[in-house]
Amino acid sequence: MCVNRRALAAVFFFLLRARSFALELPEWTAGFFLDLEGQYYIIPDFTGTLDAPVAERYGVAGGLVKPYPGFRLGAGYGWSRFRLSLESGYTYIAGTNPLVLDIHLVPLVLRAGYTFRLGKFSVLPSIGAGLIFSSVTHYETAIAMLLDKLSRSSGGGVLVNAGLRLGWALTPGVGLYAGAGIDCVVERDGLLPLPVVEMGISLKPFLLGKRRPARTPEVPAGPEISSGPAVPEAAAEAGIAGVVYFPADSAVPAAPPAELDAAGELLRASPALGVRLRGYAAPYGSPAWLSGLSEERARFCGDYLVKEYGIERERISVEWYGEGQSETGVSDQEWRRVEIIIENREAPIING
């Protein structure tokens, strides 16, 4: 119990320190990750159920056991909103039945999940399958208990699980989560469902040293950006007519795109004009993820002009650059943008 108290104290101290971090969810959904969690099994009473034979083999029949907090470690890779990880851990269960002394459980699971964003938080439903290995120290009979003849039985079975986590990011490389689920041991003659609650920390090793830039208000001061990601020299020759800003990890603007509406009205009234759309993303994630996100943002703007204003697609040029160049003082909001450049299809029009 001393170890468990120290672990709980360490988690509590970490949570107190974490209050000094901003809880804005960054765009860090691609790359390798590590999950370290504490878990606790809730053992039901299987007496009189169809699952009693399986519970008997694992030493948990009748609910006469006392589970202790265990741990689970996972390593995997995430891309876009998908995650795939390989997990293992250990749980100790003490027997309160006089014939059962202790139970040791070691799972090995391949788990897949999909992340949903809810503002500053994330929700991760997941499913998995693998193996579970058990070791039970017990007395086979009452006579064996009187003679103090202990027996140890070991075995393994198929394990399937499902779970739901609620997480929130502290920094680009560190996130916390809590959740609940069920580990289900599958045997020929029945199932052994084991509800579990968990709390842990998720780490992205390649982002731990990355510092977030200084923040400015989410509402931009105007369409012109005084300092921000560098753009190619050929594209910089045209003036920026407007900028559409996006929330973190999203290809849909948080507010109605007034700049796109203005561009749409101009293009509809002047058929000789065209538009170039340049997409960018904040620098949190792999290059492939940032490139895809900036492309989605630029294409959203192009589709908007086609659907809302009937602009021909041949008049729309879509470009994307992924992560822009980092410069001190640039806010996350300014990185997550699409620039609108109005052009004459024969010569650029500079917009001041």
N, C-alpha and C positions, 0 to 999 in steps of 0.2 A: 504493500500500500504506500510505502514511502516513495517508490518510484512514480506511482500514479499521481500522488500529490505534487511532486516536483514537476511532472509533465503538465498538470493542470495550472500550476502557478506560472510556468513558462508561457503557456498559451494566453493566460490572463494578462501577463505583462506585455506580451506582444500586441494584444488587442488595444491596450492602453496607449502604447507607443504609436500604433497605427492611426490613432485619431488625429495625429498631426499631418497625415498625408491627405491629399485631395482624393475624393472618391469618384471622380469622373472616369467613366469607362473608356480606355483608350482603344485605338485600332490595333490590337495585338492578337489576332486570331490565327496566325500561321506560324509554324515553327515547332521545334521540339519542346516538350514540357515534362515536368516532374510533379507528381502528386504525393504528398505525405499527409496521412490522415490518421486520426484515432477513431475507433469504431466500437460499438457496443451492441451485442446480440440480445434480443428479447426472446427468451425461450418459453413457448406456450406449453400447456399441459396436453400431451397427446394421448392420455388415457382413454381407452374405448374408441379411438378413431381408427380409420383404415391405415393411417400412417404409423401406428404404434410399433409394428415390427421393425421399421427403419429406425425409429427413435430409440428402440431397445438396443440395436446394434451400435448406435452412436452414443449410448449412455445417457440420453436425455429423456427417457420415458418417465412419465408422471410429473415432469416439470421439477423434479427434485435436484436441481442444480443451481449454482450461483455463478453466472458469467462475470468475468472481469473485463475491463476495457482492453481492447486489442489494438493492433495497428495494421495498416495496409499501405504499401508503397506501389506507385505506378509510374510508368514511363511510356511516353507515346509521342505522337505527332498530330498536329492540328492544321487543317487547311480550310480556308473560308470559315464556315460555321461547323464543320465536321471535326470529330476527334476520334482517334483510335489509340488504345493504350493496352499494355500488358501489365497486370497487377498481381501482386502476391502479398501475403501478410501472415499474421499469427494471432490466435486467440486462445486464451486459457480459460477453462470452465471447471470450477470446483464442484464435486459431487456432494450433495447433502443426503443422498441415499447411502445408507451404511455400506452397501456393496460396491458403490462406485466412488473412487477417490478423486480422480481428475481426468479431464478430457483436453486434448490438444488438437486444434484445427488449423490447417495450413491450406488456403485456397490458391489456385493459379488460374487466372481468368483473363480472357481477351474481351475487352469492352469497347463498344462503339457508342457514340453519342452525337447529338445535334444541339447547338446552342441557339437559344432565343434571347434577344436583347429586350430588356424592360427598363429603359432610362439608364440609370447608373448601375443596374443590376443585370445579371444574366441567369437564365434558367436552362439547365442541362438535363433533359431526359436521356437515359441510356439503357442499353441491354447488353448482356454479355453471356459467355459460356466458357466452360473450362473444366477443371478437375478440383476436387477437394480431398485432402489426405487427413486422416484422423488417427489418433492414438489414444486408447482408453485404458487406464489403470484401474483394475477392479478385482473383487473377489468373485469367483464363479458361483460359489454357494455359501450358505451360512456356516457350514462346517469349515470351509476354506478360510472364512473370516476368523473363526475361533482358533484355527491353526496358524493364522497369519501367513497364508500362502497367496501372495499376490499374483495376478495374471495381467499380462499386457497384450491387448489385441490391436492390430494396426490394419488399416484398409484404406480404400479410396473409392471415390464415386464421381459421377458426372454432376457438375454444378452449373446451374443457369441462374442468372440474376437480372434484376431490373431495379432502377433507382431514379431519383429525381433530386437534383442539387440546385440550390440558390447560391450564387456567387457574386462577389463584387471585387473590383480591381483596386489595389492600393497604389501601385506604380506600374510602369510598363512591363516589369518582370515579375511582379508579386501579386497574387490574388488570394482571397479567403473564400471558403465555401462551407455550407452545412447542408445536410440532406438526409434522406431516409430511403430505404429500399427493402428488398427481400432477396436472400440467398436461398435457393431451393435445391436440395440434394435429390437427385433422380435415381431411384433404384427400381429393379424389376417388380418388386411387390409393393411399391408405394413411393411417396414423396416425403421429404423432410423440409418444410418451409421454415426459414429462420429470419424473422424481421430484424433489421439492423438500422441503427442511426449512426451518422458519421459527421465529423467536422475536421477540416484540414486546410492545408495551404498548398497552392499551386505555384510552381516556379517556372519561369522561362529563362534558362541559364544564359542564353545569348543576349538577353535584354536587361539583365540585372544591373549592368553598369551604365545603362542609357538614361540620361536625365531628360525630363520633360522641359520644354521651353517655357519662358515666362508667359503667364496668361494675361489676356486683355479681355474686355467685355465681349460677350458673344455677338452683340449687335455691331456690325462693322461701321466705321465712321463714314464711309462712302465707297463708291465703286472703284476708286483708284487705290492701289496698294503701294504705300511708300517704300516698304521693304518686305521682301518675301522670296519664295523660291525663284531661282533663276530660270528663264525660259530660253529656248534656242534663239540664236541671233537672227535667223531668217524669219522666225515668227514674231520677234520683237519689233520688226519694222512697222507692223500694223498697230494702231491704237486700241486700247481696251475700252469697249463701249459699256460694259457692265460686268458684274461678277455675281455668280450664284453660290451661296454658301450652304454646306451640308453638315448634318450632325455626324458624330463619330460612328464609324462602321455602318454607314448608310449611303445609299445612292438616290435617296429621295429628300428634297429640301424640307426643313422643318416648317417653313412658312411659304405661302403662295409666292412663286418666283416673279416678282414685279419686273425684274430686269429682263426676263425672258418675254414677258408680255409686251414690254416696250419694244424689244427687238422684233417680236412677231408682227406688231402693228407696222413697224417701219418696213420690214421685208414684204409684207402684203401690199403696202402702198407703193413700193418701189421694186418692180420685178427685175431690174438690172442689178440689184444688190444681192450679195451672198453673205454667209456667216461662217466663221470658223469658231469651233468650240474646243477649248483646251482644258482637259481634266487633270486634277492633282489630288494627292492624298497626304495625310500627316505621316511622319516617318516612324510608324510603329508597326512592324511586321516585316515579312519577307518581301523581297523585290517582286516576286510573282504575284503575291496577294495585293500589294499596293498598285501594281500595274493594272490588275483586273478591276480593282475598286475604282481607280481613276477613269478607266474605260467606261464602266457602268454609269458613272456620273455624267460623263460627256454624252453618252448615248441617250441617257434620260432626257437631257436638254434638247437633243436633236429630235427625239420622238415627240416631245412636248410641242415643239414648233410645227411638226407635221400634223399632229392630231388636233391641236387647238386653233391653228391659223392656216392650215392647208399649204404650208410651204413645201415646195418640191424638194425631194431628198438630194437631187443633184446640185441644189444651191447650198447644201449644208456640208461642211467639212468637219469631221470629228477627229480629234487628236487627244492622246493621253500620255502622261509623262511619269506616272507613279509618284514616287517621293521627290519633292523639290529639294533644292539646296537649303540646308539648315542655316539660319542666321539669327543671331542673338536678338531677342525682343519680338520675334514673330510668334503670334499666338497660334494655337491649334486650329482655331476657327479660320484663320487666313490660309492655312495650308489646305483645308478641306474645301476646295472650290472648283468652279468651272468658269473660265474667262470667256467672255463673248466679244468677238472681234467682227465688226461689220466691214465688208469689203465690196468694192466694185469688182466684178468678175474679170475685169481687164486690168484694173489698177487699185491698190488698197486705198481706202478712205481713212484718214487719220481722225480719230475722235478725241477731242481734248477733254 
